[in-house]
Each structure stands twice: as structure tokens, then as C-alpha cells.
Amino acid sequence: MNARVHVFNFVAILLIGVAIIAAAGGELIKRDTLADGTIRTQTLTLYKKLPPAPVGPRFCEVVNYQAYAFALPCNFRPPFVDWLDGKRY
């Protein structure tokens, strides 16, 4: 196999992994500290509307690196499970 096939396989595995994690309710988080000391949090997730938070926080950070983080639902229940049950948000 040549390098082109290895790069293609790496990109395919990366994209499939990101898609599976996104479908499971994972999100990417970016935090900015503003001039007055408050923290602005921006989130990137697959879902337009999320279910209400369970008891406790909605997301638990799994990987944290400086201003960036990757999080999963703390109850390990993906949002699409509630939609399959017929709940609307």
C-alpha cells in the first residue's frame, strides 16, 4: 500500500469516529475569558436542541486542553434516545 491509501484510511477512520461520537451526544467546547473576567463558552454539537439536563450537569468534560474541551453526556444517554421515545424539545 502506498502513502495515499494510508492517508485515505486515516481520514476515513477519523471522520467515522467523529460521527459516532457526535451521534452519541459528544460536543466540543471552547472557552474565552473576557476582559471583565467572565467566561464565554461556545459549544459545537450535532444536535440543534438538546434535552433538559439530568440531575447534575448536562455534559462532563472528558478531555481538557487549555481553552478547549471534549465532553460527553454525564448520564451516558445520547439525545437521540429521547427522540426515539417520542419526546420533543
N, C-alpha and C positions, 0 to 999 in steps of 0.2 A: 504494500500500500504506500502511496506517496503522501506527501505533506498535505495536499489539497483534501484528500479523503479524511485525514485526521482532523483538520480544521473543521470540515463539514460535520463530522461526528461530534466534535466538541461543542459546536454551536447548537446542533440539534439537541443534544443532551441538556445543555444549559437552558434552552428555551422550553423544553418539555418540563424540566424541573421547576422553572419559574411558574409555568402554567399550573402545575399541580399544586404548588404552594399557594398561589393566588386563589385557586378554586377552594382550597381548604380554609380560606379566610385570612391568610397572611397579609401583612401590609408592610410597606417601607415608610419610615418616619424620618423627617428632617427637622431639627430644632435650631432656631435662630434666637440669640439673645439680643433684645432690642436695647436702645440707648437708656431707657428708664429702668432696666433690669428685669422686665418681664420676658417670658419665653414664649415665642410663637412656634407652634407645632404644625407642620404640614404633613399630611398623610397621603399615601398613594395606595389604593386598594382596587380590586376588581369590581367591587360592589358599589352601586350608586347610593343605595340606602342600606344601612346596617340595622340589625335588630337592637332592641334596647339592651343595655349592659346587664350581664348577670350580676349576682351578688358579688360585689367587688369590682375591680377594673375590667374593662372590656378587652384590652389587649395586654399581654405580658411580653416584655422585651426578651428576645432570645439571644440576639447578637447586638452588641452596642459598640460603636466605634466613633469617637469624638461626637460630632453633631448628628450622626446617622444611626439608625437602629432598624432592626428587623423584628417584627412582632407576630405572634400567633394568638388566637383567642385563648383566654385563660381557662375556659371550660372545655377546650379542645373540641368544640362543636361548631363546624363550619356553618356560615349563614344560610347556605342553600338548603340545609336540612329543614330549617323552619319554613322555608318557602315550599318545600315538597309537602309539608304538613298542611299547607293552605293558609299560613299566616301572611298578612300583608303589613308593610311598614310604610 
